[in-house]
Amino acid sequence: MQAGQQITPTLRLQGLLGKGGMGSVWAADHLALGTQVAVKFMSPAYVENQSLVQRFRTEAMAAAQIKSPHVAQVFDHGFTADGTPYIVMELLEGEDLKRRIRREGPLPLRDVALVVSQASKALARAHALNIVHRDIKPDNIFLCNIDGETFVKLLDFGIAKMGPDGALGATTTGSMMGTPLYMSPEQLLSARRVDHRSDLWSIAVVAYHAITGRVPFHGETVGSLGVAVHTGVFHLPSALRPDVPPAVDAWFQRMLRRDPAERFGSAKEMAEALEQAILGAPSPYAVTGSFARAPFPSHADPTPAPFSGGRMATTPAPNSPSGYASSPYTPPHNAPQGPASAPQTLIGTSTTAARAASGKKSAIIAASVAVLVLAGLGIFLAARRSNEAASVSAAPGEPSTTVATLAPSPAPSPSPTPVVAPAPPPSASALAEPAAPSSPTTTAEDKPTTRKTTQPPAATTPPPPATTAKAATKPPKGGSKDTIGF
């Protein structure tokens, strides 16, 4: 290939835009349309590999079927005279998200909400056609500069799974399709059996990368990465970046769950929940983004300005760097600011809660039995000491003091704690009043009682992430200017 070469009756090459291991992208004149386009060629080294040729064809077919303004438009697909596959697509001006993060570091929260919102619109169209992208990563999210505004385009459907059975997909038995760092747990196990929820996981990992400057799960090998992903332990974004609100943490806790059924059910629901978590946050977290807000696009693509690129053509336009303001928050890419909190785990939460509930129930039963036994014993002893009816009627008051101080005896471990956890201060006050008599027994028992009542705060557990996540899934109300509507 060389500049000036006419590869078809309607395409004449202008210049090389980018080159990668699988092929190259050239700017070209479309002589029939009178416009500039990008032409993507497969490397001659892979032309004989029918699986890769099929993948190339899949990319063209998937993008052409989706017809979304947030997917790079495909005009044609064919073979040159020497048999090299090519795809003719719109010429894009801007840079991919990977380059943006590398240059600026973690992005403002509003910018991330915009990227997720627009990329999710492309995914919603694809998923409605039973097309699963399977390779969502920062490299494949292109930030176009159109009239000074950022417009997101989703690229490279080369390994897309098309149809419920993946009949037109490029997957072969035993092969791994996708980029492991951004792949869902189910995709790491089998690329053929994934559905649209796998793409949602990948978008969440991209969002995490854009917010923190790093991915949530790491591994030296694909195997160790798989273990990390299936364990489900990761640092919440707020531990790496202090301006992240709790609602955003809750969004990630839901999106990065191992079970696809526990994530958001659609791209639209996922994007709206993140928008609500970020734009609906209190003032300290309402970070002003550097992207211009893009309106909901119509079915027709906007008139493109001269663009630079396709997937491998990521050279920014001459004025694009100045068009993107730097983030007001720029921590180091891979180092948290201050001590990071302990990693959060999403595995075994329900089991732990069940055990805690079971232990609490057992403790209550044990304490109740002890109360009944000691109460009966107190009444019996009081009756023997006095023959007066008044003494017998007063007996229940005394056992209540004894019961309160002796209740811990049947369960010396933390078992009394759940009984007083709902209201620690009243419990302490109630236990202190019976201690007024100068009885040596009551005074001696005061210390263990006081010590037990100070336990509940330490035993307090944080609310389950799912509850917070549900709150984050409420679609934004009203039509304020900050809303990035679907």
Backbone hydrogen bonds, N-H to C=O, Kabsch-Sander energy under -0.5 kcal/mol:
donor,donor_aa,acceptor,acceptor_aa,energy
4,G,13,L,-2.7
5,Q,2,Q,-2.0
7,I,5,Q,-0.8
7,I,11,L,-0.9
8,T,11,L,-1.2
11,L,8,T,-0.7
12,R,29,D,-1.9
13,L,5,Q,-3.0
14,Q,27,A,-3.5
15,G,27,A,-1.2
17,L,25,V,-2.9
18,G,25,V,-1.7
20,G,23,G,-3.2
24,S,41,F,-1.7
25,V,18,G,-2.8
26,W,39,V,-2.7
27,A,15,G,-2.8
28,A,37,V,-2.5
29,D,12,R,-2.9
30,H,28,A,-0.5
30,H,35,T,-3.3
31,L,10,T,-2.8
31,L,29,D,-1.0
34,G,30,H,-2.3
35,T,30,H,-1.1
37,V,28,A,-2.6
38,A,89,M,-3.1
39,V,26,W,-3.0
40,K,38,A,-0.5
40,K,87,I,-2.9
41,F,24,S,-2.9
41,F,39,V,-0.5
42,M,85,P,-2.0
43,S,22,M,-2.9
46,Y,43,S,-2.2
47,V,44,P,-0.9
49,N,46,Y,-1.5
50,Q,48,E,-1.0
53,V,49,N,-2.2
54,Q,50,Q,-2.2
55,R,51,S,-1.8
56,F,52,L,-2.2
57,R,53,V,-2.1
58,T,54,Q,-2.6
59,E,55,R,-2.1
60,A,56,F,-1.5
61,M,57,R,-2.5
62,A,58,T,-3.0
63,A,59,E,-2.0
64,A,60,A,-2.0
65,Q,61,M,-1.9
66,I,62,A,-1.9
67,K,63,A,-1.2
71,V,68,S,-1.8
72,A,154,L,-1.4
75,F,88,V,-3.3
76,D,88,V,-1.5
78,G,86,Y,-2.0
80,T,84,T,-2.2
83,G,80,T,-1.9
86,Y,78,G,-2.4
87,I,40,K,-2.0
88,V,76,D,-2.6
89,M,38,A,-3.1
89,M,87,I,-0.6
90,E,73,Q,-2.2
92,L,90,E,-0.5
93,E,307,F,-0.6
94,G,315,T,-0.6
95,E,143,L,-1.5
97,L,138,P,-1.1
97,L,141,I,-2.6
98,K,138,P,-0.9
100,R,96,D,-1.8
101,I,97,L,-2.6
102,R,98,K,-2.2
103,R,99,R,-2.1
104,E,100,R,-2.8
105,G,101,I,-2.6
107,L,210,A,-3.1
112,V,108,P,-1.8
113,A,109,L,-2.2
114,L,110,R,-2.0
115,V,111,D,-2.4
116,V,112,V,-2.6
117,S,113,A,-2.3
118,Q,114,L,-2.6
119,A,115,V,-2.5
120,S,116,V,-2.1
121,K,117,S,-1.2
122,A,118,Q,-1.4
123,L,119,A,-2.0
124,A,120,S,-2.7
125,R,121,K,-1.6
126,A,122,A,-2.2
127,H,123,L,-3.5
128,A,124,A,-1.7
129,L,125,R,-0.8
129,L,126,A,-1.1
130,N,127,H,-1.7
131,I,126,A,-2.5
132,V,130,N,-0.6
132,V,161,K,-2.5
133,H,131,I,-0.5
140,N,137,K,-1.5
141,I,138,P,-1.4
142,F,140,N,-0.6
142,F,153,K,-3.1
143,L,95,E,-3.2
144,C,142,F,-0.9
144,C,151,F,-2.9
145,N,93,E,-2.3
146,I,144,C,-0.7
146,I,149,E,-2.8
147,D,145,N,-0.6
149,E,146,I,-1.9
151,F,144,C,-2.0
153,K,142,F,-2.6
154,L,70,H,-3.5
155,L,140,N,-3.0
160,A,157,F,-1.8
161,K,132,V,-2.7
162,M,160,A,-0.6
163,G,130,N,-2.1
163,G,161,K,-0.6
166,G,163,G,-1.3
168,L,162,M,-1.2
169,G,166,G,-1.4
175,S,172,T,-2.1
177,M,175,S,-0.5
182,Y,179,T,-2.2
183,M,179,T,-0.5
183,M,180,P,-1.3
188,L,184,S,-2.1
189,L,185,P,-1.0
190,S,186,E,-2.5
193,R,190,S,-0.5
194,V,191,A,-0.7
198,S,195,D,-2.0
199,D,195,D,-0.6
199,D,196,H,-0.5
200,L,196,H,-1.2
201,W,197,R,-1.7
202,S,198,S,-1.9
203,I,199,D,-2.3
204,A,200,L,-2.0
205,V,201,W,-2.1
206,V,202,S,-2.2
207,A,203,I,-2.6
208,Y,204,A,-2.4
209,H,205,V,-2.4
210,A,206,V,-2.4
211,I,207,A,-2.0
212,T,208,Y,-2.7
213,G,209,H,-2.3
225,L,221,T,-2.3
226,G,222,V,-2.4
227,V,223,G,-1.8
228,A,224,S,-2.1
229,V,225,L,-2.7
230,H,226,G,-2.4
231,T,227,V,-1.8
232,G,228,A,-1.8
233,V,228,A,-0.7
234,F,232,G,-0.5
234,F,344,Q,-2.4
239,A,236,L,-1.8
240,L,236,L,-0.6
240,L,237,P,-1.4
241,R,237,P,-1.5
244,V,241,R,-1.5
248,V,245,P,-1.0
249,D,245,P,-1.5
250,A,246,P,-2.6
251,W,247,A,-1.6
252,F,248,V,-2.0
253,Q,249,D,-2.3
254,R,250,A,-1.6
255,M,251,W,-2.6
256,L,252,F,-2.4
257,R,254,R,-1.1
262,E,259,D,-1.9
263,R,260,P,-1.4
270,M,266,S,-2.2
271,A,267,A,-2.5
272,E,268,K,-2.5
273,A,269,E,-2.0
274,L,270,M,-1.9
275,E,271,A,-2.4
276,Q,272,E,-2.4
277,A,273,A,-2.2
278,I,274,L,-2.2
279,L,275,E,-2.9
280,G,275,E,-0.6
280,G,276,Q,-1.2
281,A,278,I,-1.0
285,Y,282,P,-1.7
286,A,282,P,-0.6
286,A,283,S,-1.4
287,V,285,Y,-2.5
289,G,287,V,-0.6
308,S,92,L,-3.6
314,T,312,M,-1.3
320,S,317,A,-1.2
323,G,319,N,-1.0
323,G,320,S,-0.6
324,Y,320,S,-0.6
324,Y,321,P,-1.1
325,A,323,G,-0.6
330,T,328,P,-0.5
337,Q,240,L,-0.7
338,G,336,P,-0.8
344,Q,234,F,-3.2
346,L,232,G,-0.9
352,T,348,G,-2.4
353,A,349,T,-2.3
354,A,350,S,-2.2
355,R,351,T,-2.3
356,A,352,T,-2.5
357,A,353,A,-2.6
358,S,354,A,-2.5
359,G,355,R,-2.9
360,K,356,A,-2.4
361,K,357,A,-2.3
362,S,358,S,-2.3
363,A,359,G,-2.3
364,I,360,K,-2.1
365,I,361,K,-2.3
366,A,362,S,-2.7
367,A,363,A,-2.4
368,S,364,I,-2.2
369,V,365,I,-2.4
370,A,366,A,-2.1
371,V,367,A,-2.1
372,L,368,S,-2.2
373,V,369,V,-2.4
374,L,370,A,-2.6
375,A,371,V,-2.4
376,G,372,L,-2.2
377,L,373,V,-2.2
378,G,374,L,-2.4
379,I,375,A,-2.2
380,F,376,G,-2.2
381,L,377,L,-2.3
382,A,378,G,-2.3
383,A,379,I,-2.1
384,R,380,F,-1.5
385,R,381,L,-1.7
386,S,382,A,-1.1
392,V,388,E,-1.5
393,S,389,A,-2.4
394,A,390,A,-1.7
395,A,391,S,-0.8
395,A,392,V,-0.7
397,G,394,A,-1.3
398,E,394,A,-0.9
398,E,395,A,-0.6
400,S,396,P,-1.2
401,T,397,G,-0.9
401,T,398,E,-0.9
402,T,398,E,-1.9
403,V,399,P,-3.8
404,A,400,S,-1.8
405,T,401,T,-1.4
406,L,402,T,-2.0
407,A,403,V,-1.9
409,S,406,L,-2.3
411,A,408,P,-0.8
417,T,414,P,-1.7
419,V,416,P,-0.9
420,V,416,P,-1.1
420,V,417,T,-0.8
421,A,417,T,-1.3
423,A,420,V,-0.8
427,S,423,A,-1.7
428,A,424,P,-2.2
429,S,425,P,-2.1
430,A,426,P,-2.8
431,L,427,S,-2.1
432,A,428,A,-1.5
433,E,429,S,-1.7
435,A,432,A,-0.9
436,A,433,E,-1.7
443,T,439,S,-2.0
444,A,440,P,-2.3
445,E,441,T,-1.3
446,D,442,T,-0.8
446,D,443,T,-0.8
447,K,443,T,-0.5
449,T,445,E,-1.6
450,T,446,D,-2.7
451,R,447,K,-2.7
452,K,448,P,-2.1
453,T,449,T,-1.8
454,T,450,T,-0.8
454,T,451,R,-0.6
455,Q,452,K,-1.6
458,A,455,Q,-1.1
459,A,455,Q,-1.4
460,T,456,P,-0.9
460,T,457,P,-0.8
467,T,464,P,-0.9
468,T,464,P,-1.1
469,A,465,P,-2.8
470,K,466,A,-2.3
471,A,467,T,-1.5
472,A,468,T,-1.5
473,T,469,A,-0.9
473,T,470,K,-0.9
474,K,471,A,-1.0
483,T,480,S,-1.7
485,G,483,T,-0.9
